[in-house]
Amino acid sequence: MTDLLTILQRHFPEESDRIRQRLNEDPTLNEIEENYRDCVTALQHWRRSKTPEAQARIAEYSTFSRELEQEALNAYKAQVSQSRT
């Protein structure tokens, strides 16, 4: 699974350095990044699990990871828009 920095850089390739800086400095993006990292860790755990609930948890954490990716993209876009005005 890809990290949040890579996902943002894929959408905004010309702003790679700025993305890295904002991930380090912005509390909102930092929190999203931490949540995303936790989500990916949980998803990896459930993918290795053989328990009956594994498939449900995989679906749940997969959805959550996509939502966090979108949240990060939206937060970054909003910050870029604010800094340009």
N, C-alpha and C positions, 0 to 999 in steps of 0.2 A: 504494500500500500504506500502511496506517495505521501510525503509530508506536505504541510500547508504552504510552506515557502515555495515549493516546486509548483503547486497548484496555482498560486497567485502569479508566479513568474510565467507560467504557461499562458495565462490570460493577458498579462501585461509584460511582454518580454522586454520592451524598451525601458522599463522602470525597475529592473532587477535590484539595483543598489538601494533605491528608495523603498522598495518593499522590505528588504532585509532590515533597513533602519527602522521602519515603522513597526515591524514585528517586535523589534527590541524595545521600542520606546512607547508605543501606544498601549494603554492598559486594556482597551476593548479587544484589539487584535491579539494581544498577549493572552487574554483569558480564552478567547476562541481557540487559539493555538493549543493551549493546555488541555482544554476540553476535547479537542480533536485528537491529540496525542493519547489521552486516556481512552477515548472511544476506539481508536485503532488497536490499542493494546487489548482491550476487551474483545474486540472482533477477532483478533488473532487467537485469543484464548478459546473462544467458542468454536472457531473453525477446527481446532485440534480436539475438541471435546467429543466424546462418544455418548454423552448423556441424552436422554429423550428430549430435553428442552433446547438442545443445541441449535436446531434449525430455526426455532422461533427467535432465539437470541441473535443468531446471525442476521436474520431479516431485520430485527429491531436495530441493531448496531449499524448495519449497512445503511438503513434509512437515516439514522442519526448522523452518520459521517457525511452523507450527501447534504443534509441540512446545514451542518456546520461549515462545509465547503462553501455553500451558497451564502451563508451568513458572513463569512470572511470576505468573499468577493463583494458583497453589498457594502460592508463596512469600509473596505478599502476604496471602493468607488466613491462613497460619500466623502471620505477624507480627501481624496484627490480633488473632488468638486469644490469642497470648502477651501482648500489651499489655493485654488485658482481664482477665487472670487475676491 
